[in-house]
Amino acid sequence: MCDEYELFEFLESDFNESRMANKKKRLRNRENNNPFDLDENAFIKEYRLTADLVHKLCEEEEPIMAKSSKRATDLSIETKICDSYQQILSVDASHPGSFHDSFIWSHHPVCYHLENLGSEATWLLGDSGYSQRRTMMTPILDAEPDTPEAYYTQKHVKARNVIERTIGLLKARFRCLLCHRDMLHYQPQVAGFITNACVILHNICNENNLPEVRLTEEEQAREVAQQPPVEALHEPAGQHNIELQRGISTRRDLVARLWAFRRT
């Protein structure tokens, strides 16, 4: 079996002490205690996973663990895709936070895949920072009240809220991802690996029905303060912007369908 303590080093997190103090505390704890001696509730509270899951992860990761890394710079999570059960289906952590979400999405493999589905009606929901496309539905910000466009936007915002809750749950479980903690000071590739690992562990937690954890109101406020505001993307809507015109046409059809089938 691989060195299980390496996985503990990744999972452990104390929220009220400095980073170096946490590291020294963890080293002392591992010298004097076996984490697997904790009862189940205490183990989950400390590591977010059950002891059995950690054992299984160690066995599966044995061939690839124990690689060292040097700390360097910061990386933020970009382009996230999740389902209605808060399972993260795709995450792209290969770009720095200065890159616009719309640019990252336009170069994402899932984007290419959806564009090549042909006539199959499949859409993702994005905020106003994304370009309106045939497979990417964005809200209509200037919709008049009590109109089909306003109804569509209401449904859009309600459905898309799941990604906000999912990312909040992910960050509550793995607080190294919190913006205000500013903790992923590693080489970009390593920071991307950490982000991907957190996403995988988050999905494992969901699949095994582990209790959800939430950020405090103070933490939520600090996260919001650290996040750059979403700037609506304004594209020229001329005839030469064919992709935008196709996207607007697809959204117009969806707006009409939702309005026709609404409950009155």
N, C-alpha and C positions, 0 to 999 in steps of 0.2 A: 504493500500500500504506500501511496505517496505521503509526503510530509503533511499531515492534516493541519498542522499549525499554520502553514502558509495560507490555507483557505480561511482560517480564523483571522489572520492578520488583515485579510481583505474584508471580512464581514463585520468585524468589531467596530463599534463606534460609541464614544462617550460624548455627550452633547454639551457639557458645561465646563469642560476643562480644555486647556490648550492642547494642540496637536502633539507636541513633544511630551507633555505630561501623560497624555493618553498612551503614547508608545511605551514609555517607561512602565506605566501601570500594567499594560498588557504583557510586557516581558516578565514582570514580577509575578503576575498571575499564572503565566504558563510555566514558570519555574516551580511554583508551589502548588498548583492545582491542575487537575485534569478537567477541561471543560465538559467532558461527557459525564462527569459526576453530577452536574446540575440536573434538577428535575426538569420535566418537559416544558413547563410554562416559563421557567427562568431561562432555559436554553433558547426558546423562541424569542423572548424579550431581548436577549443579548445579541443573537445572531440572525434573527428573522426566519430561520429555517429550523426544521426539526432535526434532532440528532441523526435519525435514520437517513434523512435527505443529505446531510453533510457527509455521512459515510459513503453513500452512493456516489455523490459528486466527486469525492476524493478518488474513488476507484475508477471512475470514468475519465477523470482528468490526469491520472497518473502519468501518461506518456508525455504530456505537454506542460506540466507545471514546473515550477522552480526556475523560471527565467528571470534574471535580474533586469533592472531598468534604472535609468538616470532621470532625475527630475529636471524639467526644463520649462515648459510653458503651459498655457491654459487652453482648454477646448470645451466647447459647449455642445449640447445635444441639438441637432437639427432634424428636419423632416422626420416626423414620427407618424406611423400608421397603426391604428389599433382597431379592434372590433368592439361590439357593444358589451362584451364581457370583460373589458379592460385588459385583454390580452394584446400585447404589442406584437404586431405582425411584421413590422419593418422599422429599423432605425438607421439613420445615416449619420455617423459621428466622424466622418472623414473630412469635414470642412471646419474651419474656424468660425467663431460666432459672428465675424464681420461680414460673412457671405449672406446674401439675401436668400430667404427661404425659397422664393420663386426660382432663383437660379439653380439652387441645389436640386429642387424637384425636377426641373427641366433636364437634368443630367442623371436622374435616378433610374436604375434598371426597371423599377416598377412602372415608371412613366412610359418608357418605351414599350413595355409589355401591354399596358392598357391601350396605348395608341394603336397597337397591332391586333387588337381583338376583333376588328372589323365592325360588324353591325350589332354586336352584343352590347346591351345597355348596362354599363358598369361605370359608376362614378365614385370619386372620393370627394369628401367635403373639406374645403380649406377656408381659412379666414381671408380677409380682404387683402392680405399681403401676397396672395398667390394670383397668378394670371388665370382669368376665366378661360377654360378650355373644354373641349368636348368630353373629357373624362375627369375634369376638376370643376366642381360646382362651388362658386363663391357667393357670399351674400349680396343682396342688392341694397346698398346703403341708403340710397335716396328714395326708397319706396314710399309712396303715399299711404297713409293709414287706410285700413279696410279695403285694400286692393289685393289682387292675386299675387303681386310681387311682395307685398308686406306679409301675406300669409306664407308664402314660400320662405321668406327670410326668417320668419318666426320658427318654422319647422326646421330650417337649416341650423339655426343657432342652438335650438334645443337638442338636436341630434349630435351636433359637433361638440357639445359640452362634455361628452364622454372622454375626449382626448385630454381635456384640461384636468378632469378628475383622475385619469390614468397617470398622467405625468406627475400630478400631486402625490398620488399613492407611491409611485416609483421613487420620488425624491424623499418621501417620508420613510421609506424602507431603507434607502441607501443615501444617506445625507451628504456623502461626499459629492453628490450631484447638485446640491443646493448652490444657487448663485452666490448668496451672501456668505457661504462658508469658504468659497474660493479655494478649494482644496485639491483640484486636479492639476497640480503643478508638476507635470511629467512631460516627456517628449510627446508630441501630438499623436503618434501612432499608439503609444502606451495608453494615453488618455482615452483614445478611441476604444482600445481593448477593454479598459475598465468600464466604460459606458456600455459596451455590448454585453459584458459579463453581468452588469447590474440588470439589464433588460432580461437576459435569460433567467437569472435568479428570480426576478419579479414574476415572470410567467410560471416558473416552477411553484412559487408561493401560491399563485392563483389556482393552478391545477390541483394543488393539494389542499385547497380550502383553508389556508392559514389566515389567521385574523388580520383584518385590514388595520393599518395604522394611519394616523392623520397628522398633518402639520398643525401646530398651534396657530391661533389667530395672529400672534406676533410674527411667527415664521412666515406665514402666508403674506403678511404685509411687507416684510423685508424682501421676499422673493419678487413681489410685484414691483417694488421700488427699484430692484436691480435689473428687471427685465426692460429692454428697450420697447417703447410703444410700437404697436403694429401700424405701419404706415400703409394706407391704401395704395395699391399699385395702379397707376393710371397709364394705360397704353393708348396710343393713337388708334382710333377705331375706324380708320379709313379702309377702303376696299382692298388695299394691298396687304392688310393684316388678316390673312385668310384664316389662320388658326383662331384668332380672337373672334372673328365673325362666325365660325363654326361653333365655337363655344357658346356664344350668346344665343345662337339659334337653338342649340341643344337645351340650354337653360330655359329659353322661352317655352319650348315644348313641355319641359318638366313643370314649369310654373302652371301652365294650362291644365296639365293632368292632375296636379295636386288640388287646384281650385275646383276642378270638376268633381273630384271624389271627396271633397271635404265634408265633414259632418256639420249639418246646419241645424 
